[in-house]
Amino acid sequence: MHTALLIFLLLVSCLVLWAGCIVRYRQKLEVLVVYNAEATTDKPGLARWAGTNLMVMAVLQAICGVAGLMTGQIIWAALAFAAGSLLVFIILALGTADYSKKSI
C-alpha cells in the first residue's frame, strides 16, 4: 500500500516534468491555469520561467519519491513532496508577475 503511494508520487513527478517540457520548449502556456494571453507581455520569458520551475519541481518530487522508496520513510517522503511542491508553486507565482502588464 505504501509503495503504491510512492509510485503514484513518482508518476505525478513524471507528469509535472512533461508539463514543464511542454511549457518551456513548446511555449504551450495554455497548460497553465492562470495564463492570460492579454495580460502577458513576454510570452517566451514566461514560458522559460514557468517551464523551468515545473521541471525543478518534478526533480524535487522524484527525489522525495525515490528517497521514500529507499528508506521506507513514507510519511516523511510524502510531506517533503508536498512541501517542495508548495515552495516551488509560490516561487512560480511570484515570478510570473514580472511577465504581466502592470496595473497602476
C-alpha positions as CSV (number, residue, x, y, z in Angstrom):
1,M,0.0,0.0,0.0
2,H,2.7,2.5,1.0
3,T,4.9,1.5,-2.0
4,A,1.9,2.2,-4.3
5,L,1.6,5.7,-2.8
6,L,5.3,6.4,-3.6
7,I,5.0,5.0,-7.1
8,F,2.0,7.3,-7.6
9,L,4.0,10.3,-6.4
10,L,6.8,9.3,-8.9
11,L,4.2,9.2,-11.7
12,V,2.9,12.6,-10.7
13,S,6.5,13.9,-10.9
14,C,6.8,12.5,-14.4
15,L,3.6,14.3,-15.4
16,V,4.9,17.6,-13.9
17,L,8.2,17.1,-15.8
18,W,6.2,16.5,-19.1
19,A,4.1,19.7,-18.4
20,G,7.3,21.6,-17.7
21,C,8.9,20.5,-21.0
22,I,5.7,21.4,-22.9
23,V,5.6,24.8,-21.4
24,R,9.3,25.6,-21.7
25,Y,10.2,24.2,-25.1
26,R,6.9,24.4,-27.0
27,Q,5.6,27.5,-25.2
28,K,2.2,26.0,-24.6
29,L,1.3,28.4,-21.9
30,E,-2.4,27.3,-22.1
31,V,-1.4,24.3,-19.9
32,L,-1.0,26.8,-17.0
33,V,-4.3,27.5,-15.3
34,V,-3.6,31.2,-14.6
35,Y,-2.3,32.1,-18.1
36,N,-3.9,35.2,-19.5
37,A,-2.8,36.0,-23.1
38,E,-3.9,39.6,-22.9
39,A,-2.0,40.4,-19.8
40,T,1.2,38.7,-20.8
41,T,3.9,41.0,-22.1
42,D,6.7,38.4,-22.7
43,K,5.4,35.0,-23.7
44,P,8.9,33.4,-24.3
45,G,10.1,34.7,-21.0
46,L,7.1,33.4,-19.1
47,A,7.4,30.0,-20.9
48,R,11.0,29.8,-19.9
49,W,10.3,30.8,-16.3
50,A,7.3,28.6,-15.7
51,G,8.7,25.6,-17.6
52,T,12.0,25.7,-15.7
53,N,10.2,25.9,-12.4
54,L,7.9,23.0,-13.2
55,M,10.9,20.9,-14.2
56,V,12.7,21.8,-11.0
57,M,9.6,20.8,-9.1
58,A,9.5,17.5,-10.9
59,V,13.1,16.7,-10.0
60,L,12.4,17.6,-6.3
61,Q,9.3,15.4,-6.3
62,A,11.2,12.5,-7.9
63,I,14.0,12.8,-5.3
64,C,11.4,12.7,-2.5
65,G,9.7,9.6,-4.0
66,V,13.0,7.7,-4.5
67,A,14.2,8.6,-1.1
68,G,10.9,7.3,0.4
69,L,11.3,4.1,-1.5
70,M,14.9,3.6,-0.5
71,T,14.5,4.5,3.2
72,G,10.9,3.3,3.9
73,Q,10.0,6.7,5.4
74,I,6.7,7.1,3.5
75,I,5.2,9.8,5.7
76,W,8.3,12.0,5.6
77,A,8.7,11.5,1.8
78,A,5.0,12.5,1.3
79,L,5.4,15.6,3.5
80,A,8.6,16.6,1.7
81,F,6.9,16.0,-1.6
82,A,4.0,18.4,-0.6
83,A,6.3,21.0,1.0
84,G,8.7,21.1,-2.0
85,S,5.8,21.4,-4.4
86,L,4.2,24.2,-2.4
87,L,7.5,26.1,-2.2
88,V,8.1,25.9,-6.0
89,F,4.5,26.9,-6.7
90,I,5.0,30.0,-4.5
91,I,8.2,30.9,-6.3
92,L,6.5,30.3,-9.6
93,A,3.6,32.5,-8.7
94,L,5.8,35.3,-7.5
95,G,7.9,35.2,-10.6
96,T,5.1,35.2,-13.1
97,A,4.1,38.7,-12.0
98,D,7.2,40.0,-13.9
99,Y,5.7,38.9,-17.2
100,S,2.3,40.6,-17.0
101,K,1.2,44.1,-17.6
102,K,1.4,46.3,-14.5
103,S,-1.9,47.9,-13.5
104,I,-1.3,51.2,-11.5
